Amino acid sequence: MSLRRRIAAAATLAAAAVAVAVGATGYLSTRSHLIGQLRQELRTRAAPYQRARPPDDQRAGGRGSGPGAGRPAGPGVGVPPAPALGGAPGYFQSVSANGAAVAGDGGKPELPVGARVVQIARTGQGSFYRSATVRGIRVEILTVADRVDGTAVEVALPLTEVDSVLSSLLETYGLLVGGGVLLAGVLGTLIARSALAPITRFSERTEQVTSTLSSPRRLQETGASELRRLATSFNRTLDALERSIQAQQHLIADASHELRTPMAALRSNIQIFLDAHRLPADERAGLQQAILDELDELTQLVADVVELARGATPNEHTEPIALDEIVEKVVERAHRRSPEIEFALELEPTVIVNVAERVARAVTNVVDNACKWSPAGATVEISLRDGMLRVRDHGPGFAATDLPYVFDRFYRAEGARRMPGSGLGLAIVKHAAEAHGGSVTATNAIGGGAQLEVSFGPASELGEARRSPLGSQPATG
């Protein structure tokens, strides 16, 4: 079901519920009022039979004595004459303590006699109302105690007029409720169409805007506050999408450019190697080693490009990892590759939540970068405090013109272009750090050399459990 139909249906149901509630309330209120008036009339007509029993001397022949003194006289046990059942004046019937009934008109008793009526005749106390149908006529009956004659008197009035009024009222309310529901349906449809018109226009604009994802236009942030917020959110999404597309395009363009050089060199060396039988043995061995080095460089470049292109995915597996242990293992491998370099470590136990492989790759790149720029016999200082990894070398440091770009992809300083590498190492470090709320900075250390600071996000509380007064670790070397 469309949103428009849902809104129209909701408006119709709400209006129908209100109409039914108002109709039911009006009907029940009117019915209660009419029944109340009828019962009051019954109570008035039964009042003469509810007077207190006269004193014994008056009943013995004194003034005003005799059965039914001061009350309407008639046949039966003090019951006044009455017209036929259903007449406007009402119908009277007397019930004795043994359950025998006498009609007020002297005819056959018409009203039903139950145990409760007999109980009132016996005790001379109490009264109650009830409805009954007698000879096809609905009547309201009031039963009261006749305290003089020791009987129960049933007074009945027809409900014909009340039923007629309620029937007409029910038809009227039915028409009103039906018409109200129909009108609510029409108005609900119009309201839904009017309310969703801005959404429809917004959808049309978004379809036009997103027709060209490479350079999408932006939505105008106008209209109602809700639509302005939606347009603002949509524009931010478009900004992120455009940046992502541009980043991928630049990555592909830069990668294709960087791949040309090693592939061209590899192709040239392979062509020469095909005629290697004409070369001296030492040149042939050097050519073989050059081909292997170029293959390693090409493999590393492809791996770096894949790492950057993959990015951070929402469902990637993160886990608590000991950053200090990763740094120790990376330094051990770096020392084996560069035995001429000394390492001074000052690490405190630190646990972070991240992707172990990505963090290890980033730490390796930072340490390798320091080794690459350190002269033989120099010391690389590595510290880890409060989740911040600092790596300082004693090389030439960064040129002032290079500092803003050291973490850019494929950027290589003037002095690094003669060295092996793709210019992606520090870009991967930045990507790994920022993937989970971390940061990277590059500065020139006081006294010479470059210093890189890397945070992989806030340290986990698990790190506090592992924290111990480790202090400084002697230099490895």
Sequence and secondary structure as in RCSB ss.txt:
>XXXX:A:sequence
MSLRRRIAAAATLAAAAVAVAVGATGYLSTRSHLIGQLRQELRTRAAPYQRARPPDDQRAGGRGSGPGAGRPAGP
GVGVPPAPALGGAPGYFQSVSANGAAVAGDGGKPELPVGARVVQIARTGQGSFYRSATVRGIRVEILTVADRVDG
TAVEVALPLTEVDSVLSSLLETYGLLVGGGVLLAGVLGTLIARSALAPITRFSERTEQVTSTLSSPRRLQETGAS
ELRRLATSFNRTLDALERSIQAQQHLIADASHELRTPMAALRSNIQIFLDAHRLPADERAGLQQAILDELDELTQ
LVADVVELARGATPNEHTEPIALDEIVEKVVERAHRRSPEIEFALELEPTVIVNVAERVARAVTNVVDNACKWSP
AGATVEISLRDGMLRVRDHGPGFAATDLPYVFDRFYRAEGARRMPGSGLGLAIVKHAAEAHGGSVTATNAIGGGA
QLEVSFGPASELGEARRSPLGSQPATG
>XXXX:A:secstr
  HHHHHHHHHHHHHHHHHHHHHHHHHHHHHHHHHHHHHHHHHHHHGGGGS    HHHHTTSTT STTTTS   S
SSS     STT TT EEEEE TTS EEETTSS   S   HHHHHHHHHS  EEEEEEEETTEEEEEEEEEETTTT
EEEEEEEE HHHHHHHHHHHHHHHHHHHHHHHHHHHHHHHHHHHHHHHHHHHHHHHHHHTT TTS       SSH
HHHHHHHHHHHHHHHHHHHHHHHHHHHHHHHHHHHHHHHHHHHHHHHHHTGGGS HHHHHHHHHHHHHHHHHHHH
HHHHHHHHHH   TT   EEEEHHHHHHHHHHHHHHH TT EEEEEE   EEEE HHHHHHHHHHHHHHHHHHS 
TT EEEEEEETTEEEEE  S    TTTGGGTTSTT   GGGTTSS  S HHHHHHHHHHTTT EEEEEE TTSSE
EEEEE S   THHHHH      EEEE 
